[in-house]
Amino acid sequence: MELEPGRKYRCAICGQIVTPLADGSCPICGAPFEMLVPVDEDGNDIAE
Ligand SMILES: [Zn+2]
């Protein structure tokens, strides 16, 4: 899974819906990209 610019993700650590930083990490808690789950505009998980 690669970071998609503009896509929103739900952080499995802090639970917030976030737009990842440039390095893919959570801007709220700093969790690595591996901990982020892609979601749609309604905040629902997107199945890969
Ligand atoms: Zn987080």
mmCIF file of the protein (N, C-alpha, C, O) and its ligand, coordinates in Angstrom:
data_MODEL
# 
_entry.id   MODEL 
# 
loop_
_entity.id 
_entity.type 
_entity.pdbx_number_of_molecules 
1 polymer     1 
2 non-polymer 1 
# 
_entity_poly.entity_id                      1 
_entity_poly.type                           'polypeptide(L)' 
_entity_poly.nstd_linkage                   no 
_entity_poly.nstd_monomer                   no 
_entity_poly.pdbx_seq_one_letter_code       MELEPGRKYRCAICGQIVTPLADGSCPICGAPFEMLVPVDEDGNDIAE 
_entity_poly.pdbx_seq_one_letter_code_can   MELEPGRKYRCAICGQIVTPLADGSCPICGAPFEMLVPVDEDGNDIAE 
_entity_poly.pdbx_strand_id                 A 
# 
loop_
_entity_poly_seq.entity_id 
_entity_poly_seq.num 
_entity_poly_seq.mon_id 
_entity_poly_seq.hetero 
1 1  MET n 
1 2  GLU n 
1 3  LEU n 
1 4  GLU n 
1 5  PRO n 
1 6  GLY n 
1 7  ARG n 
1 8  LYS n 
1 9  TYR n 
1 10 ARG n 
1 11 CYS n 
1 12 ALA n 
1 13 ILE n 
1 14 CYS n 
1 15 GLY n 
1 16 GLN n 
1 17 ILE n 
1 18 VAL n 
1 19 THR n 
1 20 PRO n 
1 21 LEU n 
1 22 ALA n 
1 23 ASP n 
1 24 GLY n 
1 25 SER n 
1 26 CYS n 
1 27 PRO n 
1 28 ILE n 
1 29 CYS n 
1 30 GLY n 
1 31 ALA n 
1 32 PRO n 
1 33 PHE n 
1 34 GLU n 
1 35 MET n 
1 36 LEU n 
1 37 VAL n 
1 38 PRO n 
1 39 VAL n 
1 40 ASP n 
1 41 GLU n 
1 42 ASP n 
1 43 GLY n 
1 44 ASN n 
1 45 ASP n 
1 46 ILE n 
1 47 ALA n 
1 48 GLU n 
# 
loop_
_struct_asym.id 
_struct_asym.entity_id 
A 1 
B 2 
# 
loop_
_chem_comp.id 
_chem_comp.type 
_chem_comp.mon_nstd_flag 
ALA 'L-peptide linking' y 
ARG 'L-peptide linking' y 
ASN 'L-peptide linking' y 
ASP 'L-peptide linking' y 
CYS 'L-peptide linking' y 
GLN 'L-peptide linking' y 
GLU 'L-peptide linking' y 
GLY 'peptide linking'   y 
ILE 'L-peptide linking' y 
LEU 'L-peptide linking' y 
LYS 'L-peptide linking' y 
MET 'L-peptide linking' y 
PHE 'L-peptide linking' y 
PRO 'L-peptide linking' y 
SER 'L-peptide linking' y 
THR 'L-peptide linking' y 
TYR 'L-peptide linking' y 
VAL 'L-peptide linking' y 
ZN  non-polymer         . 
# 
_pdbx_entity_nonpoly.entity_id   2 
_pdbx_entity_nonpoly.name        ? 
_pdbx_entity_nonpoly.comp_id     ZN 
# 
_pdbx_nonpoly_scheme.asym_id         B 
_pdbx_nonpoly_scheme.entity_id       2 
_pdbx_nonpoly_scheme.mon_id          ZN 
_pdbx_nonpoly_scheme.ndb_seq_num     1 
_pdbx_nonpoly_scheme.pdb_seq_num     101 
_pdbx_nonpoly_scheme.auth_seq_num    101 
_pdbx_nonpoly_scheme.pdb_mon_id      ZN 
_pdbx_nonpoly_scheme.auth_mon_id     ZN 
_pdbx_nonpoly_scheme.pdb_strand_id   A 
_pdbx_nonpoly_scheme.pdb_ins_code    . 
# 
loop_
_atom_site.group_PDB 
_atom_site.id 
_atom_site.type_symbol 
_atom_site.label_atom_id 
_atom_site.label_alt_id 
_atom_site.label_comp_id 
_atom_site.label_asym_id 
_atom_site.label_entity_id 
_atom_site.label_seq_id 
_atom_site.pdbx_PDB_ins_code 
_atom_site.Cartn_x 
_atom_site.Cartn_y 
_atom_site.Cartn_z 
_atom_site.occupancy 
_atom_site.B_iso_or_equiv 
_atom_site.pdbx_formal_charge 
_atom_site.auth_seq_id 
_atom_site.auth_comp_id 
_atom_site.auth_asym_id 
_atom_site.auth_atom_id 
_atom_site.pdbx_PDB_model_num 
ATOM   1   N  N  . MET A 1 1  ? 0.844   -1.189 0.000  1.00 0.00 ? 1   MET A N  1 
ATOM   2   C  CA . MET A 1 1  ? 0.000   0.000  0.000  1.00 0.00 ? 1   MET A CA 1 
ATOM   3   C  C  . MET A 1 1  ? 0.880   1.240  0.000  1.00 0.00 ? 1   MET A C  1 
ATOM   4   O  O  . MET A 1 1  ? 1.803   1.367  0.804  1.00 0.00 ? 1   MET A O  1 
ATOM   5   N  N  . GLU A 1 2  ? 0.577   2.150  -0.917 1.00 0.00 ? 2   GLU A N  1 
ATOM   6   C  CA . GLU A 1 2  ? 1.361   3.377  -0.996 1.00 0.00 ? 2   GLU A CA 1 
ATOM   7   C  C  . GLU A 1 2  ? 0.506   4.569  -0.620 1.00 0.00 ? 2   GLU A C  1 
ATOM   8   O  O  . GLU A 1 2  ? -0.718  4.552  -0.755 1.00 0.00 ? 2   GLU A O  1 
ATOM   9   N  N  . LEU A 1 3  ? 1.172   5.595  -0.150 1.00 0.00 ? 3   LEU A N  1 
ATOM   10  C  CA . LEU A 1 3  ? 0.478   6.830  0.213  1.00 0.00 ? 3   LEU A CA 1 
ATOM   11  C  C  . LEU A 1 3  ? -0.131  7.474  -1.030 1.00 0.00 ? 3   LEU A C  1 
ATOM   12  O  O  . LEU A 1 3  ? 0.562   7.715  -2.019 1.00 0.00 ? 3   LEU A O  1 
ATOM   13  N  N  . GLU A 1 4  ? -1.417  7.744  -0.970 1.00 0.00 ? 4   GLU A N  1 
ATOM   14  C  CA . GLU A 1 4  ? -2.090  8.414  -2.077 1.00 0.00 ? 4   GLU A CA 1 
ATOM   15  C  C  . GLU A 1 4  ? -2.405  9.839  -1.667 1.00 0.00 ? 4   GLU A C  1 
ATOM   16  O  O  . GLU A 1 4  ? -3.183  10.061 -0.739 1.00 0.00 ? 4   GLU A O  1 
ATOM   17  N  N  . PRO A 1 5  ? -1.802  10.818 -2.354 1.00 0.00 ? 5   PRO A N  1 
ATOM   18  C  CA . PRO A 1 5  ? -2.022  12.227 -2.005 1.00 0.00 ? 5   PRO A CA 1 
ATOM   19  C  C  . PRO A 1 5  ? -3.509  12.582 -2.008 1.00 0.00 ? 5   PRO A C  1 
ATOM   20  O  O  . PRO A 1 5  ? -4.235  12.251 -2.946 1.00 0.00 ? 5   PRO A O  1 
ATOM   21  N  N  . GLY A 1 6  ? -3.943  13.246 -0.970 1.00 0.00 ? 6   GLY A N  1 
ATOM   22  C  CA . GLY A 1 6  ? -5.327  13.681 -0.891 1.00 0.00 ? 6   GLY A CA 1 
ATOM   23  C  C  . GLY A 1 6  ? -6.266  12.678 -0.273 1.00 0.00 ? 6   GLY A C  1 
ATOM   24  O  O  . GLY A 1 6  ? -7.386  13.022 0.106  1.00 0.00 ? 6   GLY A O  1 
ATOM   25  N  N  . ARG A 1 7  ? -5.821  11.432 -0.166 1.00 0.00 ? 7   ARG A N  1 
ATOM   26  C  CA . ARG A 1 7  ? -6.673  10.433 0.468  1.00 0.00 ? 7   ARG A CA 1 
ATOM   27  C  C  . ARG A 1 7  ? -6.636  10.592 1.980  1.00 0.00 ? 7   ARG A C  1 
ATOM   28  O  O  . ARG A 1 7  ? -5.618  10.960 2.566  1.00 0.00 ? 7   ARG A O  1 
ATOM   29  N  N  . LYS A 1 8  ? -7.776  10.303 2.590  1.00 0.00 ? 8   LYS A N  1 
ATOM   30  C  CA . LYS A 1 8  ? -7.839  10.359 4.046  1.00 0.00 ? 8   LYS A CA 1 
ATOM   31  C  C  . LYS A 1 8  ? -7.642  8.964  4.619  1.00 0.00 ? 8   LYS A C  1 
ATOM   32  O  O  . LYS A 1 8  ? -7.979  7.952  4.003  1.00 0.00 ? 8   LYS A O  1 
ATOM   33  N  N  . TYR A 1 9  ? -7.084  8.953  5.819  1.00 0.00 ? 9   TYR A N  1 
ATOM   34  C  CA . TYR A 1 9  ? -6.813  7.703  6.503  1.00 0.00 ? 9   TYR A CA 1 
ATOM   35  C  C  . TYR A 1 9  ? -7.289  7.789  7.940  1.00 0.00 ? 9   TYR A C  1 
ATOM   36  O  O  . TYR A 1 9  ? -7.326  8.866  8.535  1.00 0.00 ? 9   TYR A O  1 
ATOM   37  N  N  . ARG A 1 10 ? -7.654  6.635  8.490  1.00 0.00 ? 10  ARG A N  1 
ATOM   38  C  CA . ARG A 1 10 ? -7.964  6.563  9.918  1.00 0.00 ? 10  ARG A CA 1 
ATOM   39  C  C  . ARG A 1 10 ? -6.756  5.966  10.613 1.00 0.00 ? 10  ARG A C  1 
ATOM   40  O  O  . ARG A 1 10 ? -6.258  4.903  10.242 1.00 0.00 ? 10  ARG A O  1 
ATOM   41  N  N  . CYS A 1 11 ? -6.300  6.678  11.630 1.00 0.00 ? 11  CYS A N  1 
ATOM   42  C  CA . CYS A 1 11 ? -5.134  6.220  12.375 1.00 0.00 ? 11  CYS A CA 1 
ATOM   43  C  C  . CYS A 1 11 ? -5.559  5.170  13.390 1.00 0.00 ? 11  CYS A C  1 
ATOM   44  O  O  . CYS A 1 11 ? -6.458  5.406  14.197 1.00 0.00 ? 11  CYS A O  1 
ATOM   45  N  N  . ALA A 1 12 ? -4.905  4.003  13.348 1.00 0.00 ? 12  ALA A N  1 
ATOM   46  C  CA . ALA A 1 12 ? -5.238  2.921  14.262 1.00 0.00 ? 12  ALA A CA 1 
ATOM   47  C  C  . ALA A 1 12 ? -4.755  3.206  15.677 1.00 0.00 ? 12  ALA A C  1 
ATOM   48  O  O  . ALA A 1 12 ? -5.181  2.539  16.619 1.00 0.00 ? 12  ALA A O  1 
ATOM   49  N  N  . ILE A 1 13 ? -3.881  4.175  15.837 1.00 0.00 ? 13  ILE A N  1 
ATOM   50  C  CA . ILE A 1 13 ? -3.349  4.501  17.153 1.00 0.00 ? 13  ILE A CA 1 
ATOM   51  C  C  . ILE A 1 13 ? -4.209  5.543  17.861 1.00 0.00 ? 13  ILE A C  1 
ATOM   52  O  O  . ILE A 1 13 ? -4.667  5.315  18.981 1.00 0.00 ? 13  ILE A O  1 
ATOM   53  N  N  . CYS A 1 14 ? -4.430  6.693  17.208 1.00 0.00 ? 14  CYS A N  1 
ATOM   54  C  CA . CYS A 1 14 ? -5.169  7.767  17.874 1.00 0.00 ? 14  CYS A CA 1 
ATOM   55  C  C  . CYS A 1 14 ? -6.636  7.826  17.448 1.00 0.00 ? 14  CYS A C  1 
ATOM   56  O  O  . CYS A 1 14 ? -7.431  8.537  18.063 1.00 0.00 ? 14  CYS A O  1 
ATOM   57  N  N  . GLY A 1 15 ? -7.002  7.078  16.393 1.00 0.00 ? 15  GLY A N  1 
ATOM   58  C  CA . GLY A 1 15 ? -8.401  6.991  16.007 1.00 0.00 ? 15  GLY A CA 1 
ATOM   59  C  C  . GLY A 1 15 ? -8.924  8.165  15.200 1.00 0.00 ? 15  GLY A C  1 
ATOM   60  O  O  . GLY A 1 15 ? -10.109 8.203  14.866 1.00 0.00 ? 15  GLY A O  1 
ATOM   61  N  N  . GLN A 1 16 ? -8.073  9.115  14.883 1.00 0.00 ? 16  GLN A N  1 
ATOM   62  C  CA . GLN A 1 16 ? -8.501  10.292 14.135 1.00 0.00 ? 16  GLN A CA 1 
ATOM   63  C  C  . GLN A 1 16 ? -8.468  10.040 12.629 1.00 0.00 ? 16  GLN A C  1 
ATOM   64  O  O  . GLN A 1 16 ? -7.671  9.241  12.138 1.00 0.00 ? 16  GLN A O  1 
ATOM   65  N  N  . ILE A 1 17 ? -9.360  10.746 11.896 1.00 0.00 ? 17  ILE A N  1 
ATOM   66  C  CA . ILE A 1 17 ? -9.291  10.738 10.440 1.00 0.00 ? 17  ILE A CA 1 
ATOM   67  C  C  . ILE A 1 17 ? -8.294  11.813 10.048 1.00 0.00 ? 17  ILE A C  1 
ATOM   68  O  O  . ILE A 1 17 ? -8.477  12.986 10.375 1.00 0.00 ? 17  ILE A O  1 
ATOM   69  N  N  . VAL A 1 18 ? -7.237  11.414 9.346  1.00 0.00 ? 18  VAL A N  1 
ATOM   70  C  CA . VAL A 1 18 ? -6.140  12.335 9.080  1.00 0.00 ? 18  VAL A CA 1 
ATOM   71  C  C  . VAL A 1 18 ? -5.712  12.308 7.617  1.00 0.00 ? 18  VAL A C  1 
ATOM   72  O  O  . VAL A 1 18 ? -5.975  11.350 6.890  1.00 0.00 ? 18  VAL A O  1 
ATOM   73  N  N  . THR A 1 19 ? -5.051  13.375 7.210  1.00 0.00 ? 19  THR A N  1 
ATOM   74  C  CA . THR A 1 19 ? -4.312  13.392 5.952  1.00 0.00 ? 19  THR A CA 1 
ATOM   75  C  C  . THR A 1 19 ? -2.849  13.229 6.334  1.00 0.00 ? 19  THR A C  1 
ATOM   76  O  O  . THR A 1 19 ? -2.290  14.106 6.993  1.00 0.00 ? 19  THR A O  1 
ATOM   77  N  N  . PRO A 1 20 ? -2.212  12.127 5.938  1.00 0.00 ? 20  PRO A N  1 
ATOM   78  C  CA . PRO A 1 20 ? -0.841  11.857 6.383  1.00 0.00 ? 20  PRO A CA 1 
ATOM   79  C  C  . PRO A 1 20 ? 0.141   12.951 5.990  1.00 0.00 ? 20  PRO A C  1 
ATOM   80  O  O  . PRO A 1 20 ? -0.051  13.668 5.007  1.00 0.00 ? 20  PRO A O  1 
ATOM   81  N  N  . LEU A 1 21 ? 1.192   13.056 6.783  1.00 0.00 ? 21  LEU A N  1 
ATOM   82  C  CA . LEU A 1 21 ? 2.276   13.964 6.447  1.00 0.00 ? 21  LEU A CA 1 
ATOM   83  C  C  . LEU A 1 21 ? 3.003   13.433 5.214  1.00 0.00 ? 21  LEU A C  1 
ATOM   84  O  O  . LEU A 1 21 ? 2.719   12.332 4.743  1.00 0.00 ? 21  LEU A O  1 
ATOM   85  N  N  . ALA A 1 22 ? 3.941   14.224 4.697  1.00 0.00 ? 22  ALA A N  1 
ATOM   86  C  CA . ALA A 1 22 ? 4.662   13.857 3.470  1.00 0.00 ? 22  ALA A CA 1 
ATOM   87  C  C  . ALA A 1 22 ? 5.368   12.513 3.594  1.00 0.00 ? 22  ALA A C  1 
ATOM   88  O  O  . ALA A 1 22 ? 5.520   11.802 2.601  1.00 0.00 ? 22  ALA A O  1 
ATOM   89  N  N  . ASP A 1 23 ? 5.796   12.161 4.786  1.00 0.00 ? 23  ASP A N  1 
ATOM   90  C  CA . ASP A 1 23 ? 6.481   10.880 4.978  1.00 0.00 ? 23  ASP A CA 1 
ATOM   91  C  C  . ASP A 1 23 ? 5.507   9.745  5.293  1.00 0.00 ? 23  ASP A C  1 
ATOM   92  O  O  . ASP A 1 23 ? 5.924   8.613  5.536  1.00 0.00 ? 23  ASP A O  1 
ATOM   93  N  N  . GLY A 1 24 ? 4.198   10.058 5.288  1.00 0.00 ? 24  GLY A N  1 
ATOM   94  C  CA . GLY A 1 24 ? 3.187   9.034  5.488  1.00 0.00 ? 24  GLY A CA 1 
ATOM   95  C  C  . GLY A 1 24 ? 2.750   8.834  6.918  1.00 0.00 ? 24  GLY A C  1 
ATOM   96  O  O  . GLY A 1 24 ? 1.875   8.012  7.192  1.00 0.00 ? 24  GLY A O  1 
ATOM   97  N  N  . SER A 1 25 ? 3.344   9.571  7.832  1.00 0.00 ? 25  SER A N  1 
ATOM   98  C  CA . SER A 1 25 ? 3.004   9.369  9.234  1.00 0.00 ? 25  SER A CA 1 
ATOM   99  C  C  . SER A 1 25 ? 1.783   10.177 9.650  1.00 0.00 ? 25  SER A C  1 
ATOM   100 O  O  . SER A 1 25 ? 1.381   11.113 8.958  1.00 0.00 ? 25  SER A O  1 
ATOM   101 N  N  . CYS A 1 26 ? 1.195   9.807  10.789 1.00 0.00 ? 26  CYS A N  1 
ATOM   102 C  CA . CYS A 1 26 ? 0.024   10.490 11.322 1.00 0.00 ? 26  CYS A CA 1 
ATOM   103 C  C  . CYS A 1 26 ? 0.409   11.863 11.863 1.00 0.00 ? 26  CYS A C  1 
ATOM   104 O  O  . CYS A 1 26 ? 1.327   11.962 12.677 1.00 0.00 ? 26  CYS A O  1 
ATOM   105 N  N  . PRO A 1 27 ? -0.275  12.927 11.427 1.00 0.00 ? 27  PRO A N  1 
ATOM   106 C  CA . PRO A 1 27 ? 0.059   14.274 11.908 1.00 0.00 ? 27  PRO A CA 1 
ATOM   107 C  C  . PRO A 1 27 ? -0.385  14.521 13.344 1.00 0.00 ? 27  PRO A C  1 
ATOM   108 O  O  . PRO A 1 27 ? 0.042   15.494 13.966 1.00 0.00 ? 27  PRO A O  1 
ATOM   109 N  N  . ILE A 1 28 ? -1.234  13.656 13.871 1.00 0.00 ? 28  ILE A N  1 
ATOM   110 C  CA . ILE A 1 28 ? -1.727  13.833 15.242 1.00 0.00 ? 28  ILE A CA 1 
ATOM   111 C  C  . ILE A 1 28 ? -0.782  13.203 16.253 1.00 0.00 ? 28  ILE A C  1 
ATOM   112 O  O  . ILE A 1 28 ? -0.334  13.856 17.196 1.00 0.00 ? 28  ILE A O  1 
ATOM   113 N  N  . CYS A 1 29 ? -0.484  11.915 16.044 1.00 0.00 ? 29  CYS A N  1 
ATOM   114 C  CA . CYS A 1 29 ? 0.285   11.182 17.055 1.00 0.00 ? 29  CYS A CA 1 
ATOM   115 C  C  . CYS A 1 29 ? 1.634   10.687 16.546 1.00 0.00 ? 29  CYS A C  1 
ATOM   116 O  O  . CYS A 1 29 ? 2.434   10.161 17.320 1.00 0.00 ? 29  CYS A O  1 
ATOM   117 N  N  . GLY A 1 30 ? 1.893   10.851 15.241 1.00 0.00 ? 30  GLY A N  1 
ATOM   118 C  CA . GLY A 1 30 ? 3.190   10.451 14.722 1.00 0.00 ? 30  GLY A CA 1 
ATOM   119 C  C  . GLY A 1 30 ? 3.315   8.978  14.397 1.00 0.00 ? 30  GLY A C  1 
ATOM   120 O  O  . GLY A 1 30 ? 4.413   8.494  14.123 1.00 0.00 ? 30  GLY A O  1 
ATOM   121 N  N  . ALA A 1 31 ? 2.192   8.249  14.424 1.00 0.00 ? 31  ALA A N  1 
ATOM   122 C  CA . ALA A 1 31 ? 2.243   6.823  14.103 1.00 0.00 ? 31  ALA A CA 1 
ATOM   123 C  C  . ALA A 1 31 ? 2.725   6.634  12.666 1.00 0.00 ? 31  ALA A C  1 
ATOM   124 O  O  . ALA A 1 31 ? 2.436   7.462  11.803 1.00 0.00 ? 31  ALA A O  1 
ATOM   125 N  N  . PRO A 1 32 ? 3.463   5.540  12.402 1.00 0.00 ? 32  PRO A N  1 
ATOM   126 C  CA . PRO A 1 32 ? 3.959   5.292  11.043 1.00 0.00 ? 32  PRO A CA 1 
ATOM   127 C  C  . PRO A 1 32 ? 2.808   4.977  10.087 1.00 0.00 ? 32  PRO A C  1 
ATOM   128 O  O  . PRO A 1 32 ? 1.707   4.628  10.513 1.00 0.00 ? 32  PRO A O  1 
ATOM   129 N  N  . PHE A 1 33 ? 3.085   5.108  8.791  1.00 0.00 ? 33  PHE A N  1 
ATOM   130 C  CA . PHE A 1 33 ? 2.072   4.906  7.762  1.00 0.00 ? 33  PHE A CA 1 
ATOM   131 C  C  . PHE A 1 33 ? 1.422   3.523  7.845  1.00 0.00 ? 33  PHE A C  1 
ATOM   132 O  O  . PHE A 1 33 ? 0.254   3.354  7.496  1.00 0.00 ? 33  PHE A O  1 
ATOM   133 N  N  . GLU A 1 34 ? 2.193   2.539  8.312  1.00 0.00 ? 34  GLU A N  1 
ATOM   134 C  CA . GLU A 1 34 ? 1.661   1.182  8.432  1.00 0.00 ? 34  GLU A CA 1 
ATOM   135 C  C  . GLU A 1 34 ? 0.441   1.113  9.333  1.00 0.00 ? 34  GLU A C  1 
ATOM   136 O  O  . GLU A 1 34 ? -0.358  0.183  9.231  1.00 0.00 ? 34  GLU A O  1 
ATOM   137 N  N  . MET A 1 35 ? 0.293   2.105  10.224 1.00 0.00 ? 35  MET A N  1 
ATOM   138 C  CA . MET A 1 35 ? -0.819  2.101  11.165 1.00 0.00 ? 35  MET A CA 1 
ATOM   139 C  C  . MET A 1 35 ? -2.033  2.852  10.648 1.00 0.00 ? 35  MET A C  1 
ATOM   140 O  O  . MET A 1 35 ? -3.040  2.951  11.349 1.00 0.00 ? 35  MET A O  1 
ATOM   141 N  N  . LEU A 1 36 ? -1.957  3.380  9.437  1.00 0.00 ? 36  LEU A N  1 
ATOM   142 C  CA . LEU A 1 36 ? -3.071  4.148  8.882  1.00 0.00 ? 36  LEU A CA 1 
ATOM   143 C  C  . LEU A 1 36 ? -3.901  3.288  7.935  1.00 0.00 ? 36  LEU A C  1 
ATOM   144 O  O  . LEU A 1 36 ? -3.365  2.559  7.101  1.00 0.00 ? 36  LEU A O  1 
ATOM   145 N  N  . VAL A 1 37 ? -5.229  3.391  8.085  1.00 0.00 ? 37  VAL A N  1 
ATOM   146 C  CA . VAL A 1 37 ? -6.159  2.626  7.263  1.00 0.00 ? 37  VAL A CA 1 
ATOM   147 C  C  . VAL A 1 37 ? -6.871  3.590  6.323  1.00 0.00 ? 37  VAL A C  1 
ATOM   148 O  O  . VAL A 1 37 ? -7.455  4.572  6.780  1.00 0.00 ? 37  VAL A O  1 
ATOM   149 N  N  . PRO A 1 38 ? -6.835  3.324  4.998  1.00 0.00 ? 38  PRO A N  1 
ATOM   150 C  CA . PRO A 1 38 ? -7.499  4.241  4.069  1.00 0.00 ? 38  PRO A CA 1 
ATOM   151 C  C  . PRO A 1 38 ? -9.009  4.256  4.293  1.00 0.00 ? 38  PRO A C  1 
ATOM   152 O  O  . PRO A 1 38 ? -9.620  3.209  4.509  1.00 0.00 ? 38  PRO A O  1 
ATOM   153 N  N  . VAL A 1 39 ? -9.604  5.437  4.241  1.00 0.00 ? 39  VAL A N  1 
ATOM   154 C  CA . VAL A 1 39 ? -11.055 5.576  4.402  1.00 0.00 ? 39  VAL A CA 1 
ATOM   155 C  C  . VAL A 1 39 ? -11.607 6.460  3.293  1.00 0.00 ? 39  VAL A C  1 
ATOM   156 O  O  . VAL A 1 39 ? -10.877 7.217  2.654  1.00 0.00 ? 39  VAL A O  1 
ATOM   157 N  N  . ASP A 1 40 ? -12.933 6.341  3.078  1.00 0.00 ? 40  ASP A N  1 
ATOM   158 C  CA . ASP A 1 40 ? -13.560 7.206  2.081  1.00 0.00 ? 40  ASP A CA 1 
ATOM   159 C  C  . ASP A 1 40 ? -13.980 8.530  2.737  1.00 0.00 ? 40  ASP A C  1 
ATOM   160 O  O  . ASP A 1 40 ? -13.675 8.776  3.904  1.00 0.00 ? 40  ASP A O  1 
ATOM   161 N  N  . GLU A 1 41 ? -14.673 9.363  1.984  1.00 0.00 ? 41  GLU A N  1 
ATOM   162 C  CA . GLU A 1 41 ? -15.022 10.692 2.491  1.00 0.00 ? 41  GLU A CA 1 
ATOM   163 C  C  . GLU A 1 41 ? -15.943 10.629 3.710  1.00 0.00 ? 41  GLU A C  1 
ATOM   164 O  O  . GLU A 1 41 ? -16.027 11.589 4.476  1.00 0.00 ? 41  GLU A O  1 
ATOM   165 N  N  . ASP A 1 42 ? -16.631 9.500  3.891  1.00 0.00 ? 42  ASP A N  1 
ATOM   166 C  CA . ASP A 1 42 ? -17.524 9.340  5.037  1.00 0.00 ? 42  ASP A CA 1 
ATOM   167 C  C  . ASP A 1 42 ? -16.818 8.711  6.232  1.00 0.00 ? 42  ASP A C  1 
ATOM   168 O  O  . ASP A 1 42 ? -17.425 8.497  7.281  1.00 0.00 ? 42  ASP A O  1 
ATOM   169 N  N  . GLY A 1 43 ? -15.531 8.416  6.065  1.00 0.00 ? 43  GLY A N  1 
ATOM   170 C  CA . GLY A 1 43 ? -14.777 7.829  7.173  1.00 0.00 ? 43  GLY A CA 1 
ATOM   171 C  C  . GLY A 1 43 ? -14.889 6.329  7.266  1.00 0.00 ? 43  GLY A C  1 
ATOM   172 O  O  . GLY A 1 43 ? -14.477 5.736  8.263  1.00 0.00 ? 43  GLY A O  1 
ATOM   173 N  N  . ASN A 1 44 ? -15.451 5.691  6.221  1.00 0.00 ? 44  ASN A N  1 
ATOM   174 C  CA . ASN A 1 44 ? -15.563 4.231  6.229  1.00 0.00 ? 44  ASN A CA 1 
ATOM   175 C  C  . ASN A 1 44 ? -14.297 3.601  5.639  1.00 0.00 ? 44  ASN A C  1 
ATOM   176 O  O  . ASN A 1 44 ? -13.726 4.106  4.672  1.00 0.00 ? 44  ASN A O  1 
ATOM   177 N  N  . ASP A 1 45 ? -13.881 2.504  6.235  1.00 0.00 ? 45  ASP A N  1 
ATOM   178 C  CA . ASP A 1 45 ? -12.698 1.821  5.741  1.00 0.00 ? 45  ASP A CA 1 
ATOM   179 C  C  . ASP A 1 45 ? -12.870 1.398  4.285  1.00 0.00 ? 45  ASP A C  1 
ATOM   180 O  O  . ASP A 1 45 ? -13.949 0.964  3.880  1.00 0.00 ? 45  ASP A O  1 
ATOM   181 N  N  . ILE A 1 46 ? -11.807 1.525  3.508  1.00 0.00 ? 46  ILE A N  1 
ATOM   182 C  CA . ILE A 1 46 ? -11.811 1.095  2.121  1.00 0.00 ? 46  ILE A CA 1 
ATOM   183 C  C  . ILE A 1 46 ? -11.057 -0.222 2.038  1.00 0.00 ? 46  ILE A C  1 
ATOM   184 O  O  . ILE A 1 46 ? -9.888  -0.298 2.415  1.00 0.00 ? 46  ILE A O  1 
ATOM   185 N  N  . ALA A 1 47 ? -11.724 -1.258 1.545  1.00 0.00 ? 47  ALA A N  1 
ATOM   186 C  CA . ALA A 1 47 ? -11.074 -2.555 1.407  1.00 0.00 ? 47  ALA A CA 1 
ATOM   187 C  C  . ALA A 1 47 ? -10.097 -2.505 0.248  1.00 0.00 ? 47  ALA A C  1 
ATOM   188 O  O  . ALA A 1 47 ? -10.433 -2.064 -0.851 1.00 0.00 ? 47  ALA A O  1 
ATOM   189 N  N  . GLU A 1 48 ? -8.889  -2.962 0.511  1.00 0.00 ? 48  GLU A N  1 
ATOM   190 C  CA . GLU A 1 48 ? -7.878  -2.979 -0.546 1.00 0.00 ? 48  GLU A CA 1 
ATOM   191 C  C  . GLU A 1 48 ? -8.155  -4.104 -1.518 1.00 0.00 ? 48  GLU A C  1 
ATOM   192 O  O  . GLU A 1 48 ? -7.411  -4.284 -2.483 1.00 0.00 ? 48  GLU A O  1 
HETATM 193 ZN ZN . ZN  B 2 .  ? -2.521  8.990  14.961 1.00 0.00 2 101 ZN  A ZN 1 
# 
